[in-house]
């Protein structure tokens, strides 16, 4: 699944990471963490060329599609991940991963 906003887009693998983060609180990499935290300078510094060119799509997706509580600051990102930590741990135990 790829998200498109005007002529900008979020490539499939990045959408998969964002979806796991939003639905299960799975941690994401440094670039997506910076985007979610609304840290433009850090996001630009960590973006590859493709993601740099498509930053408007990330902004549009987060504003229009993502729950407000999952974005906006590093504290919000940490709280979102923590909110789902117990659920992830239970799933891992059931799968015999831990």
N, C-alpha and C positions, 0 to 999 in steps of 0.2 A: 504494500500500500504506500503510495506516495502522496504527499500533500502539496497542492498547488495554490498559489496566491498570485494573481496576475501572471506575470511570466517568471516568477520565482518559484522555487520548489524545495521541499525537504526530501532528500533521497530515502529510499526504502529502508536501508539499515538504520538510519537515524530515526525514522518514524517508529521502527520496531523498538528501539531503545526508549524513545519518549513514551510510547504506549505502555511498555512494561513499567516505567517509572510512574506514570499516572495511575494505572490500574492496580499495581502491586507494590509500589514504593521501592522498586529496584534501583539501586544507585546507578548513575550514569557517569560517563567520562568527564574529563575536565572541561571540554568545550561546552557540552550540554549543561553541565552544572553552572558554568558562567552565564549561559543564555538564560537558564531558569532563574538564576539569582539576579537577573537584570544588570549584570556587570559587563557593559559593552566593551570596555577596554580589555578585560581579560578574555572575553569571547573572541574579539578580533585577534588578539595575540595567540590564541590557541586554534583558530580556525584554519582548515586547509583551504586551498583556493576555491573549491566548489562551495563549501559552506560559507566562506566569506562573501561570495557573490550572491548568496541566497539568504542572507540574514533577514531580510524583510519577511520571508515566508515563516521563519521561526517566530518572529514578533506577531504576525497575523494569527498563526496557529495558537500560540499561547493565549493571546487576547481573546480570540473567538471560540476556541474549542476546549481549552484546558481549565480545570477548576482554579479559581483565583487563589485558593489556599496552597496550591502546589508550586507557586512561583512568586517572584518579587524580591527575594533576598536570600542570602545563604542560610539564614536562620529558618526561613520558610521551607527551603529545600531539605534541610536537616530534619525539621519537624515532620515533613511529609514522609520521608524515608523511615523515621522512627515510628510513625503511626502504623506502618505496615510490617514492622520488624517481627512482631509476634506471629502474625499470619505466615510470613515467609519461613520462620523457624519451625512452625508446626508442619508446614508442607514438606520441608526438608526432612524432618523426623519421620514423617509418614513414608517418604520415599527412601528412607534409610541412608540419607546423605550425611547425617551428622553422627 
